[in-house]
Amino acid sequence: QVQLVESGGGLVQPGGSLRLSCAASGNIFRIYTMGWYRQAPGKQRELVATITNGGNTNSADSVRGRFTISRDNARNTVYLQMNSLKPEDTAVYYCNANLQLYPSTLKTNHWGQGTQVTVSS
């Protein structure tokens, strides 16, 4: 079984910054793509940013230039540095990981429980 635990969410004023962390645990052989998704009230879940095991990143147009995704492979952790936050960034942010569990040869997709980010004055 895999656990993805997010942290770092909270209440911040517009223009402020937050740094989200997601630590994966379990009998993990290798983590491939990791990413952040978000779901605002009344809206569908959407991609924020992803990062592959090779370090390639992809970000939504709405956050590009403001958010930066990174990962620490030694700690099985992915981060999302969020700067210049806007009220429309308010959402529950979910961590996602595509990984391989030992001794399985299959890649599987996993989700964290989410962390609330609220941007408001």
C-alpha positions in Angstrom: 0.0 0.0 0.0 1.1 3.5 -0.8 0.5 6.7 1.2 0.8 10.1 -0.2 0.7 12.8 2.5 0.4 16.4 1.5 1.4 19.3 3.8 1.9 23.0 3.6 -1.5 24.3 2.7 -3.2 27.1 4.6 -4.6 30.6 4.4 -2.6 33.2 2.6 -3.2 36.7 1.3 -3.2 37.5 -2.4 0.3 37.9 -3.6 1.7 35.6 -1.0 3.5 32.3 -1.2 3.0 28.8 0.0 5.1 25.7 -0.5 3.3 22.3 -0.6 5.0 19.0 0.1 3.9 15.5 -0.7 5.8 12.6 0.7 5.3 9.1 -0.6 5.8 6.0 1.5 5.4 2.3 1.1 7.3 -0.5 -0.7 8.2 1.8 -3.6 10.5 0.5 -6.2 10.5 3.6 -8.3 8.3 6.7 -8.6 7.8 7.9 -12.2 5.7 11.0 -12.8 4.5 13.0 -9.8 2.1 15.9 -9.9 -0.2 18.3 -8.3 -3.9 18.7 -9.2 -6.5 21.0 -7.6 -10.2 21.2 -7.3 -11.9 24.4 -6.5 -15.5 24.5 -5.1 -18.0 23.7 -7.8 -15.3 22.9 -10.3 -13.7 19.8 -11.7 -10.3 18.6 -10.7 -7.6 20.1 -12.9 -3.9 19.6 -13.6 -1.5 22.1 -11.9 1.9 20.7 -12.7 3.7 17.4 -13.2 7.3 16.3 -13.1 8.7 13.1 -14.5 11.4 10.9 -13.0 13.7 12.5 -15.6 13.0 16.0 -14.4 10.8 17.1 -17.2 8.0 19.5 -16.0 4.6 20.5 -17.3 2.4 23.2 -15.9 -1.0 24.6 -16.5 -1.2 27.9 -18.3 -2.9 29.5 -15.4 0.0 28.9 -13.0 3.0 29.0 -15.4 5.5 31.5 -14.2 4.1 31.5 -10.7 4.3 27.9 -9.5 7.3 25.7 -9.7 7.2 21.9 -9.2 10.3 20.0 -8.0 11.1 16.7 -6.4 13.6 15.1 -4.1 14.0 11.5 -5.2 16.0 10.5 -2.1 13.0 11.5 0.0 10.3 10.4 -2.4 8.9 13.9 -2.1 7.4 16.3 -4.6 7.1 20.0 -3.9 5.0 22.8 -5.3 6.3 26.3 -4.7 3.4 28.7 -5.2 4.2 32.4 -5.6 2.0 35.4 -6.4 -1.0 33.6 -5.3 -4.4 34.7 -6.5 -7.9 34.1 -5.1 -8.6 31.9 -8.0 -5.9 29.6 -6.8 -8.1 28.7 -3.9 -8.7 24.9 -4.0 -7.9 21.6 -2.5 -4.6 20.5 -3.8 -4.0 16.8 -4.4 -0.7 15.0 -4.9 -0.5 12.3 -7.5 2.2 9.7 -8.2 2.6 7.1 -10.8 4.9 4.5 -9.3 5.9 0.9 -9.2 5.6 -1.1 -6.0 8.0 -3.9 -5.1 7.7 -6.7 -6.2 5.1 -5.7 -8.8 6.1 -4.9 -12.3 3.1 -2.7 -12.9 2.9 1.0 -12.7 0.0 2.3 -10.6 -1.5 5.7 -10.0 -2.1 7.0 -6.5 -3.6 10.1 -4.9 -3.2 11.9 -1.7 -6.1 13.1 0.5 -5.5 16.8 -0.4 -4.5 19.9 1.4 -6.6 23.1 1.4 -5.1 26.3 0.0 -7.2 29.4 0.6 -6.1 32.7 -0.9 -8.1 35.6 0.6 -7.6 39.0 2.1 
